[in-house]
Amino acid sequence: MSQSVTEIRQQGEAQFFADMSALATLLIPDEEQRRNDWFAVFQQSWKDDQEWYFPQLDEDDVEWALLDCISVQYWMGANASISYEQDADVFTGKNWFMVDWKDTETTLGFVESLSQRYGLQPLQWSVADPENDLSVTDLCTEASQQLLTQGYHLLEIDTESDSFVLLFLHDDQFPQLDALAERLNMEIFGFGDDDEVENEDD
């Protein structure tokens, strides 16, 4: 007997939520309450979307639709308010941040804050005034090259928009992100010589 639409959806959602919980630990490793808040916003966003989306599908479409829906836009768009918290410790406890493609000030603050938090060597820049003389991509490329020598990755999560979602990750966490990226249909890119982690349709 073939599975019903409801059964397929429930199984897909159970795995999806487990993967998102694992991803939340990579994104917000140090503050449990902030991580729980992030996940709660994601869950509500998913609930709101699936209530109108799934009823429109027939049984043959559901398995395909689960893969189609599991994309970065669902969870990252819903969490913009958390990403843009305006407090003195805006980067505290988080390994990710969303920045506009022109926002060099925030990009510089993010990579330098994370480098300091993990006790890494201070980042060195090719110009005296990196905030004004380098682009966001240039900042990330120069930072990435230095972080790689210390066992860390600076990655970009694709949002299909003009914003960057930056992710700071240790070497040991890379295999977990690789597996999550494939299951969650996420495209994740490195800067410069760093690796690319992405899931592409065959």
N, C-alpha and C positions, 0 to 999 in steps of 0.2 A: 504494500500500500504506500503510495507516495505521500510525502509530508504535506500538511496543509500550509497555507500562507502564514497562518499564525505560528505554527511550529517552526517554520523556516526563519521567520522573523525573530522569534524568541531565542533560538540558538545563535543566530548571527549577532543579535544584540548582546547576549551574554559574553561572547568572545570579544566583541567590540569594547564593551565596558571594562573587561579585564585588561585589554591592551591599553586603553586610555588611562586606567589606573597606574599601569606600569610606566606609561609615558609621563604622567604627572610626577612620578618620583624622580625622573630624570630632569624635568623642567624646574621643579621646586623641591630640592632635596633636603633643605635644612629647616623648613618651618611647616610643621604638620597642619596647623590651622589654616595657613594661607593655601596649602596644597588642597585641603578639604574644601575650602571656599571655591577654589578654581574648579574642582571636580563637580561640585554642586551646580555651578553655573553651566558647565558643559552638559550635565545630565538634563537640566531644564531645557536647554537649547535643543538637545536631541529630541526630547519629548514633544516639544512644541512643533518641531519640523515633521516628525514621523506621523503625527496625528492627522496632518492633511496630506502628506505625501504617499504613504503606504496604501491607504484605502483606495487610491486611484489605480492601483496595479492589479493585474491578474496573476495567477500562480506562477506562470512561466516567467514573469518579469522579476519576481521578488529576489531571487538569488543574485541576479545581475544588479538590481537596484541597491542591494546592501553594499556591494563593492563600489558602486557609483557614489553612494551617499557618504561613505567613509572617506572623507577627504579633509584636508586641513582647514577648509573654509568653515566647516561645521563648528569645530571647537575653538579655532583661533578668533573668528569673528565674534563669537559669543563672549569672549573673554577680553575684549579690548579695554573694557573699563578697569579690569584688574591689571592689565598690562600697563596702563597709563596712570597708575596710582600717583597722586601728586603729594608725596610726603618726603621727608628728609632722607629716608632710607629706601628709596624707590627700588634699588637693585638688591636689597637685602633678602637672602634666602632663595633667590631665583637664579636659574641658569639660562633664562631666556628673556628676550625683550623685543618688542615690536617698535621699529623706528621707520620714519619716513625716509625715502630715498635721498633726501637732501639734508637730513638732520645729523650733521657731523658732530654736533655738541653732545647729543644723547649717545651716539655710537661710541664716541671717545670715552664718555663717562662709563658706559657699560663695560667695555673691554678692560679699561684700567681698573675699575672697581673689582671685577672678577679676578683679574690677575693678582691684585693685592689680597683679596680674600683667601686665595689658595696659596699664598706665599711664594709666588713666582717672581722671576726677575722683572724689574720695571721695563715696560715696553719702550723701545727706542724708535724714533720716527725719522723719516728721511728729510723732513723740513722742520724749521724752528717753530712754526705755528700750524700744526696739523689740523686743528679745527677749521681754520680758514683756507688752508692751502691744499688740503686733500679732500677727495670725495669720500662718500661712505664706502664705496667699493675699495678705494685705495686704502683707507684706514683698516678695513677688515682684512685685506690681502697682506698688508705689512704686519698686522697683529698675528694673523694666522701663521705666517712663516716663523715667527718667533715662538709662538705657543707650541707648534709642532715639535720643536727641539726640546720642549719641557714636558712632553707627554699629554698635551691637550689639543683639542680641535675647536676651531671657531667655524660654525656651520650656518647655513641659511636654509630655513624652511620655506618652500615656495608657497606663496599665497595667491598667485595669479593676479597680483596688484602691484602698485608702485611702492609698497611698503616692504621692508625687510623684517623677517622674524629671525633674530639671531639666537643661536644655541651654543653654549659653552659646555664642552664635554671632555671627560678624561678618556684616555686610550682604552681603559678597562671597560668603559661603558659603551664603546663603539659597536661591538657585536650585538648588544641588546637593541640599540637604536636601529641597526641594520635590519634585524628581524621585525621590529615594530613598523619600520617604514614600509616593508613589503606588505605586511598584513593590513596596515591602515591606508594603503594607497597614497602614501606621502612621497613627495619629491624633496630631497634634501641635498644641498650642494655645498661643496667646500669652496674656499677662496685660494687662488693661486695654485699651488701644488698639492693642496689637500685632496682627500678622497671625495668621491661623490656617492651618496647613498640615495638610491631612488628605485621606485617600482614602476616598471614600464610594461604595458600590454605587449604580449608577443605578437 
